[in-house]
Amino acid sequence: MQETIKYSEPELITLLQKRYESAFSYVYQQYSGALYGIIQNIVADTELANDVLQEVFVKIWKQIHQYDATKGKLFTWMLNIARNAAIDMVRSKGFQNNKHNDELKESVYEHAGTTQIATDQIGLRKVVHQLKPEQKQLVELAYFEGFTQDEIAKMLQLPLGTVKTRLRAALIQLRQMLKNT
């Protein structure tokens, strides 16, 4: 039985920066599941999510020298790389074109003509539509389309503080609405 090596975060960072493959393997074993989960939440296609995960680990390997421990933990840095790569994939023209050209799945034919509604899929959006228009727009941009608060502020030409305040108020109101249902 092989004993699993555990690294402290500073040790791990040093070994990664020195290009130790064993440290990179450790990072993959420890964090690939969590990073894949984040990616798959943004990129629904399993095959594309796997491709993005691979790109993320290549970026981590190539950009580890850019990591700054004073700005946050290693996992947070890797998480941001994964999230940004997934968002980039979804926004890419190739992804958008591919989405339009997908074949119909067998389940489409099976459920054709049925009146059954998938309440899990429409429930949250239905509640979001009860929000004030400016709050609804912010929630949709942030949580359904994956934009950052900074991107939303620039897109809507609003101060970042206003976006943050309105989004927080919207989330508090959503929580109340969901509790009452």
C-alpha positions, 0 to 999 in steps of 0.5 A: 500500500502506497502512502499518500504524500501531503504538501503544505501550500507553500511547499506545493507552490515551491515545488510547482514553480520548480516544475516537479511533476510529482507536485503537479500530479498531486495538484491534479489528484487533489483539485481536479474534481472541484475544478471540474465541478465549477467548469461543468456548472458553466459548460454543460457539455461533458466533452467540452468541460473535459477539454476546458479542464485540460486547458486549465491544468496546462495554464496552471503549469505554465503560469504558476510563476504568476501566482501571488500568495499575498493575494489569496490561496492557491486553490482560489487562484486555480478556481479563477483560472478554471472559471475564466476558462469556462466562461471564455469557452461559453462566449467563444464563437465556435461554442455559440455556432456549435450550440446552434448546430447540435443534433436533436437528442433522442429524448426530444422525440420521446417527450414530444407531445407531452405536457409535463413541465420540468419544474426544477428547470423553470422554478428559479427563473420563475421566482427571478422574474418576480424581482424588480426589472433592474434586479432581475437583469443583474441576477440573470447576467450574473448567475444565468449568463456567467458575467462578473460584477465588474463586467456587468458594471461596464456593460450597464454603465453603472458604478461597481458599488451600485451593481454589488448593492443591487445584486445583494439586495436581489439575492436577499429578496430571492432568499425571502421569496424562496422561503415563503414558497 
